[in-house]
Amino acid sequence: MTDLSVEVAGLKLKNPLIIGSCSYTESVESIKKLEEAGAGAVVLKSLFQEQIMNDAYDTMGEIGSTFAHPELNDYVRYFEEKNAVGNYLDLIVQAKAAVKIPVIASINCASFDKWVEFSSEIEKAGADGLEINLYYLPSDPAVTDHTYVSTALKIAAELKKHLKIPFSFKLGYYSDTLAKDLLTISRTDAKALVLFNKPFNPDIDIENEKMISGYPYSAPSEISNSLRWIAIMSDFAETDLIATTGVHNGQDIVKQILAGAKAVQMTSSLYLNSFNVIGRSLNELRSWMEKHNYKELSAFRGKLSRKDNAIYDRVQFLRRGKGE
Ligand SMILES: Cc1cc2nc3c(=O)[nH]c(=O)nc-3n(C[C@H](O)[C@H](O)[C@H](O)COP(=O)(O)O)c2cc1C
């Protein structure tokens, strides 16, 4: 019997295919369908730091620097009208009642703030775990220090005080010292690093000369970046690694586990191929394991990590010959 079960991010999963945070994980109906399709766990659509702080403002009667921008005020008011925080806690309660697979809540944030205290409400609502999507864009030329890492460390230390359920960090790849930063964050109490978040990308509508949202889904080729960094980090990270961005099928799951991931997250492929891709991917994983005589995931996890594979460090093409 081929065993696909895995213990990852402090949770026991029947298989390593986790559904990443997205609009399919913000309704109980669709979470039920994801479980029926075979998902090992789901990460709920994110609650944003600003949404939580808006509630904190209501209840604590104070206004933080988070609201310094008039646009942000509008953004926050929009969420206030929708009662985002209350709805989110309800979603956790209802999802937990409806499915057996682990339900991981998600908070999207850019800084350390009072939202961290709120995380205990997520635990009380019954979430099995919490994923913190810490986003960062090094777009300010005046910033020279590594506030990103120190923010993660502060968040981890505070979450430890407020939570009994496991938490993990979903991170980006912008850093000059990425391996060192990821290692430092892996030494916190976070049970997993989810590599990497796919940032929202801008595009330009040239007819109307205005900014629009870029294409939201990943291409299969985008797997390379997380594959490289899972392989690099798996030799020395002190916590579990979960691969995300560009995982579209069972072969991609095999690749990420060979590189050293304990589990993967899949999102775009569900939008592009329907929920059937979950069962199909798990069958592909199982068939590959049978063909290669592996009974469990740990038998091949990390077999192609960076240790013996200098190709992960290569960043330039070599000249092949005339005309190429
Ligand atoms: C429609 C949509 C909504 C998303 N919403 C969130 C979100 O709320 N929070 C989050 O952390 N990631 C969100 N993501 C990012 C995904 O969780 C995932 O990290 C990203 O799509 C890369 O994985 P993929 O290549 O499997 O799509 C969203 C992605 C899509 C396509």
The ligand as an SDF file (V2000), in Angstrom:
LIG
                    3D

 31 33  0  0  0  0  0  0  0  0999 V2000
   -7.9720   34.1420   -7.0370 C   0  0  0  0  0  0  0  0  0  0  0  0
   -6.8400   34.0500   -6.0440 C   0  0  0  0  0  0  0  0  0  0  0  0
   -6.9790   34.5540   -4.7610 C   0  0  0  0  0  0  0  0  0  0  0  0
   -5.9290   34.4750   -3.8420 C   0  0  0  0  0  0  0  0  0  0  0  0
   -6.0970   34.9660   -2.5790 N   0  0  0  0  0  0  0  0  0  0  0  0
   -5.0750   34.8110   -1.6640 C   0  0  0  0  0  0  0  0  0  0  0  0
   -5.2320   35.2370   -0.3270 C   0  0  0  0  0  0  0  0  0  0  0  0
   -6.2690   35.7690    0.0950 O   0  0  0  0  0  0  0  0  0  0  0  0
   -4.1980   35.0420    0.5260 N   0  0  0  0  0  0  0  0  0  0  0  0
   -3.0210   34.4540    0.1460 C   0  0  0  0  0  0  0  0  0  0  0  0
   -2.1200   34.2650    0.9830 O   0  0  0  0  0  0  0  0  0  0  0  0
   -2.8470   34.0440   -1.1250 N   0  0  0  0  0  0  0  0  0  0  0  0
   -3.8410   34.2130   -2.0280 C   0  0  0  0  0  0  0  0  0  0  0  0
   -3.6550   33.7890   -3.3160 N   0  0  0  0  0  0  0  0  0  0  0  0
   -2.3530   33.2220   -3.6970 C   0  0  0  0  0  0  0  0  0  0  0  0
   -2.3830   31.6890   -3.6600 C   0  0  0  0  0  0  0  0  0  0  0  0
   -2.6600   31.2110   -2.3640 O   0  0  0  0  0  0  0  0  0  0  0  0
   -1.0290   31.1120   -4.1020 C   0  0  0  0  0  0  0  0  0  0  0  0
   -0.0120   31.4810   -3.1940 O   0  0  0  0  0  0  0  0  0  0  0  0
   -0.6160   31.5980   -5.4880 C   0  0  0  0  0  0  0  0  0  0  0  0
   -1.7070   31.5790   -6.3910 O   0  0  0  0  0  0  0  0  0  0  0  0
    0.5050   30.7220   -6.0470 C   0  0  0  0  0  0  0  0  0  0  0  0
    0.1420   29.3590   -6.0960 O   0  0  0  0  0  0  0  0  0  0  0  0
   -0.3460   28.6640   -7.4750 P   0  0  0  0  0  0  0  0  0  0  0  0
    0.7770   28.7270   -8.4200 O   0  0  0  0  0  0  0  0  0  0  0  0
   -0.7130   27.2490   -7.0930 O   0  0  0  0  0  0  0  0  0  0  0  0
   -1.5100   29.4380   -7.9400 O   0  0  0  0  0  0  0  0  0  0  0  0
   -4.7070   33.8750   -4.2410 C   0  0  0  0  0  0  0  0  0  0  0  0
   -4.5630   33.3640   -5.5420 C   0  0  0  0  0  0  0  0  0  0  0  0
   -5.6120   33.4480   -6.4450 C   0  0  0  0  0  0  0  0  0  0  0  0
   -5.4160   32.8890   -7.8240 C   0  0  0  0  0  0  0  0  0  0  0  0
  1  2  1  0
  2  3  1  0
  2 30  2  0
  3  4  2  0
  4  5  1  0
  4 28  1  0
  5  6  2  0
  6  7  1  0
  6 13  1  0
  7  8  2  0
  7  9  1  0
  9 10  1  0
 10 11  2  0
 10 12  1  0
 12 13  2  0
 13 14  1  0
 14 15  1  0
 14 28  1  0
 15 16  1  0
 16 17  1  0
 16 18  1  0
 18 19  1  0
 18 20  1  0
 20 21  1  0
 20 22  1  0
 22 23  1  0
 23 24  1  0
 24 25  2  0
 24 26  1  0
 24 27  1  0
 28 29  2  0
 29 30  1  0
 30 31  1  0
M  END
$$$$
